[in-house]
């Protein structure tokens, strides 16, 4: 893939070499993400952060990644604060805002909306999540996290054993991650969900066509006994017709330290794209896991900045210039 000036709309764009390229660049971003060094390589560039659906980590980490490369960020959040509320089309919005930006990150609740926006944009667009469809940068940071976690334990992504748990029907993060995993060999996937929230059939078949071992089940404990990764997702309440409908499934697959100790191998890594629903009726990842060294959810969130810095550097073609615009920080750095 030629990243320069490209939209990032789907993980279907990537082959395995592309993934390795992104991860190699992400590794180079670590001293900047940790604020050990400063670079101004994107000084004068503007990111248009357009989020028409609730977001904390994705929106802030995209902005943080761009700032850490020296660029400025302009944000639009919520339909009510945009001209879309006045009836403006995505086409017109794209034509206007792409004139104010050098790259745009967009989240929208409707599947396919970001691609529609990108078709009219004059600058590269990154999909920050479009409905139940995809979340490519989240899948990249998830895979980057998996690689770092399992390599530290003497394994690789080829031959990975992973359980995906929860709302697999509406969870766009697992949709994109499953697609990325098909680039690797010998992966064993266990899909744990209520029958009504199973992974879309087409994605299951795509994995099986790559000779993956795929198990579909609604049994949590037995599904996490022999895996490298237990990847939990929340019930996507905003995708249901009502809160009452979502409540039918909330809290069905809770993981706590007792269940982990009794069923998981000692090095099983716990992941979650966040936010984890910590309300009493959900509590999908119990707070008693917070001291478990294999709980990777906050390392996972940190890795989002690295991967998004890599994407900006590749798209705007500054990878080889980052270090040339670097200096040491001149403020007090608290231990990270």
C-alpha positions in Angstrom: 0.0 0.0 0.0 1.1 3.5 -0.7 0.2 5.3 2.5 1.0 8.8 1.3 -2.2 10.8 0.9 -4.4 7.7 1.3 -7.7 7.4 3.2 -7.8 4.7 5.9 -11.3 3.4 5.8 -11.1 -0.4 6.3 -8.6 -2.9 7.4 -9.3 -4.6 4.1 -6.8 -2.1 2.6 -3.8 -3.8 4.4 -1.7 -6.8 3.7 0.8 -8.3 6.2 3.7 -6.1 5.0 1.5 -3.0 5.5 0.9 -4.1 9.1 4.6 -4.6 9.7 5.3 -1.2 8.2 2.8 0.5 10.5 4.1 -1.3 13.6 7.7 -0.5 12.8 6.9 3.2 12.6 4.8 3.0 15.8 7.8 1.5 17.6 9.8 4.6 16.5 7.2 6.9 18.1 7.6 5.6 21.6 10.0 8.4 22.9 7.7 11.0 21.6 4.5 9.4 23.0 6.2 9.1 26.3 7.3 12.7 26.2 11.0 11.9 26.4 11.5 13.9 23.2 9.5 16.5 21.2 9.2 16.7 17.5 7.6 19.5 15.4 7.5 17.6 12.1 3.9 18.5 11.5 4.2 22.2 12.6 1.5 24.1 10.7 -0.6 21.1 9.8 -4.2 20.8 10.9 -6.2 17.7 11.9 -10.0 18.0 11.6 -11.4 15.8 14.3 -15.0 15.2 13.5 -16.9 13.0 16.0 -20.6 12.6 15.5 -20.9 9.8 18.0 -19.7 9.6 21.6 -16.0 9.1 22.1 -13.3 9.6 24.7 -10.2 7.5 23.9 -10.4 7.6 20.1 -11.1 11.3 19.8 -8.5 12.4 22.4 -5.8 9.9 21.3 -6.1 11.0 17.6 -5.7 14.6 18.8 -2.9 13.8 21.2 -1.1 11.9 18.4 -1.3 14.8 16.0 -0.2 17.3 18.7 2.8 15.1 19.6 3.9 15.4 16.0 3.6 19.2 16.2 0.3 19.7 14.5 -2.8 21.5 15.5 -6.3 20.0 16.1 -9.8 21.5 15.3 -12.7 19.5 16.7 -16.4 19.1 15.9 -18.4 16.9 18.3 -22.0 15.9 18.0 -24.5 16.5 15.3 -26.1 19.3 17.3 -22.9 21.4 17.0 -22.5 20.9 13.3 -24.2 22.1 10.1 -25.5 18.5 9.6 -28.2 19.4 12.1 -29.3 22.1 9.6 -29.6 19.5 6.8 -26.2 19.9 5.2 -25.1 16.8 3.3 -21.9 14.8 4.0 -20.7 15.8 0.6 -20.9 19.5 1.4 -19.5 19.1 4.8 -16.5 17.2 3.3 -15.9 19.7 0.6 -15.8 22.6 3.1 -14.0 21.1 6.1 -11.3 19.4 3.9 -10.4 22.9 2.8 -9.6 23.7 6.5 -7.6 20.6 7.2 -4.6 18.5 6.1 -6.1 15.3 7.3 -9.5 14.4 8.9 -10.5 11.8 11.4 -14.3 11.0 11.4 -16.7 9.0 13.5 -20.3 8.6 12.5 -23.1 6.2 13.7 -24.1 5.1 10.2 -22.2 2.3 8.4 -20.5 3.5 5.2 -20.8 7.1 6.2 -17.1 7.8 6.5 -16.4 6.3 3.1 -19.1 8.5 1.7 -17.5 11.5 3.3 -14.1 10.6 2.1 -15.3 10.3 -1.5 -15.9 14.1 -1.4 -12.9 15.1 0.8 -9.9 16.9 -0.7 -7.6 15.5 2.0 -7.0 12.0 3.5 -9.7 10.7 5.9 -9.3 8.2 8.7 -12.3 6.1 9.8 -12.7 6.6 13.6 -15.6 4.2 13.6 -18.7 4.0 11.3 -21.7 2.4 13.0 -21.4 -1.4 13.4 -19.1 -1.6 10.4 -15.4 -1.0 11.2 -12.9 0.7 13.4 -9.6 0.2 11.6 -7.3 2.2 13.9 -8.6 0.3 16.9 -8.0 -3.0 15.3 -4.4 -1.9 14.5 -3.7 -0.9 18.0 -5.3 -4.1 19.3 -3.1 -6.2 17.0 -0.1 -4.1 18.0 -0.9 -4.7 21.6 -1.3 -8.4 21.0 2.1 -8.5 19.3 3.8 -6.7 22.2 2.1 -8.8 24.9 2.6 -12.2 23.3 6.2 -11.5 22.2 7.1 -10.7 25.7 5.8 -14.2 26.7 7.8 -15.9 23.9 5.0 -16.3 21.3 4.0 -14.7 18.1 0.7 -13.7 16.3 0.9 -16.8 14.1 -0.7 -19.6 16.0 -2.4 -17.1 18.4 -5.3 -18.5 20.6 -7.8 -15.8 21.2 -11.3 -15.7 22.8 -13.6 -12.7 21.8 -16.3 -12.2 24.4 -19.5 -10.2 24.6 -21.4 -8.3 21.9 -19.8 -9.6 18.7 -22.7 -8.6 16.5 -22.5 -4.9 17.0 -18.9 -4.6 18.2 -17.1 -3.0 15.3 -13.7 -3.4 17.1 -13.9 -7.2 16.9 -15.1 -7.1 13.3 -12.0 -5.2 12.2 -9.7 -7.3 14.4 -11.0 -10.5 12.9 -10.3 -9.3 9.4 -6.7 -8.3 10.4 -6.1 -11.7 12.0 -6.8 -13.4 8.7 -3.4 -12.1 7.5 -1.8 -14.5 9.9 -1.4 -18.3 10.1 -2.8 -20.9 12.4 -5.0 -18.6 14.5 -7.5 -20.2 16.8 -10.5 -18.0 17.5 -13.3 -18.7 20.1 -16.3 -16.5 19.8 -18.2 -16.2 23.0 -21.6 -14.5 23.0 -25.3 -15.0 23.3 -26.8 -16.5 20.1 -28.5 -13.2 19.4 -25.2 -11.3 19.5 -23.0 -13.7 17.5 -20.3 -12.5 15.1 -21.7 -11.8 11.6 -21.8 -15.0 9.5 -19.7 -13.5 6.7 -16.8 -12.7 9.1 -16.9 -16.2 10.6 -16.8 -17.7 7.1 -13.9 -15.4 6.1 -11.8 -16.8 9.0 -12.7 -20.4 8.2 -11.7 -19.9 4.6 -8.2 -19.1 5.9 -8.2 -22.4 7.7 -8.7 -20.8 11.1 -10.0 -22.9 13.9 -13.2 -21.1 14.8 -15.5 -22.1 17.7 -18.8 -20.4 18.4 -20.2 -20.8 21.9 -22.0 -19.1 24.8 -19.9 -20.8 27.5 -17.4 -18.4 29.0 -15.4 -20.4 31.5 -14.5 -23.3 29.2 -13.7 -20.9 26.4 -11.0 -19.0 28.2 -9.0 -22.1 29.5 -6.5 -22.4 26.7 -6.1 -19.0 25.1 -3.3 -16.4 24.9 -5.8 -13.5 24.8 -9.2 -13.0 26.4 -10.7 -10.0 24.5 -13.8 -8.7 26.2 -16.3 -6.2 24.7 -19.2 -4.3 26.2 -22.8 -4.6 25.2 -23.2 -1.8 22.6 -26.3 -0.3 24.1 -26.4 2.5 21.5 -27.0 0.0 18.7 -30.1 -1.5 20.3 -33.7 -0.3 19.9 -33.9 0.4 23.6 -32.0 0.2 26.9 -34.4 -2.5 28.0 -33.4 -4.6 25.0 -29.7 -4.1 25.8 -30.3 -5.0 29.4 -31.3 -8.5 28.4 -27.7 -9.2 27.7 -25.8 -7.0 30.0 -23.6 -8.7 32.6 -23.9 -12.2 31.0 -20.1 -12.6 30.5 -18.4 -11.2 33.5 -14.7 -11.8 34.1 -13.2 -11.3 37.5 -10.1 -12.4 39.3 -11.7 -15.6 40.7 -12.9 -16.7 37.3 -9.6 -15.8 35.8 -7.6 -17.8 38.4 -9.8 -20.8 38.1 -10.0 -21.0 34.3 -7.2 -19.1 32.6 -3.6 -20.0 32.0 -1.2 -17.9 34.1 -0.1 -15.8 31.2 -3.4 -15.2 29.6 -3.6 -11.5 28.6 -6.9 -9.6 29.2 -7.9 -7.0 26.6 -10.8 -4.7 26.1 -11.2 -1.8 23.7 -12.8 0.4 26.4 -14.9 1.9 27.8 -15.5 -1.1 30.1 -19.0 -0.9 31.6 -18.4 -0.9 35.3 -22.0 -0.4 36.4 -23.1 -3.0 38.9 -25.5 -4.7 36.4 -22.7 -5.1 33.8 -19.3 -5.1 35.4 -17.8 -7.0 32.5 -14.2 -6.7 33.7 -14.2 -6.5 37.5 -12.1 -3.9 39.2 -10.5 -6.7 41.2 -8.5 -7.4 38.0 -6.9 -4.0 38.2 -3.8 -5.3 39.9 -3.5 -8.4 37.6 -0.3 -7.8 35.6 -1.9 -9.5 32.6 -4.6 -6.9 32.4 -3.5 -5.0 29.3 -6.3 -2.6 28.8 -4.4 0.6 29.8 -1.3 -0.5 27.9 -3.7 -1.1 25.0 -5.1 2.5 25.3 -1.5 3.9 25.4 -0.6 2.0 22.3 -3.4 3.8 20.4 -1.3 7.0 20.5 1.7 5.2 19.0 -0.3 3.6 16.2 -2.2 6.8 15.3 1.1 8.8 15.3 2.4 6.1 12.8 -0.7 6.5 10.6 -0.3 10.3 10.5 3.4 10.0 9.7 2.8 7.6 6.9 -0.2 9.4 5.4 1.5 12.8 5.5 4.9 11.3 4.4 7.1 12.5 7.2 8.3 9.2 8.7 11.9 10.0 7.7 11.8 13.5 9.0 10.4 12.9 12.6 13.8 12.6 14.2 15.2 15.6 12.3 12.7 17.9 14.0 13.3 16.4 17.5 14.6 17.9 20.7 14.6 16.9 24.4 11.7 18.1 26.5 12.2 21.1 28.7 9.6 20.5 31.4 9.5 18.3 34.5 8.5 14.7 33.5 6.7 12.8 36.1 7.4 9.0 36.0 5.2 7.3 33.4 
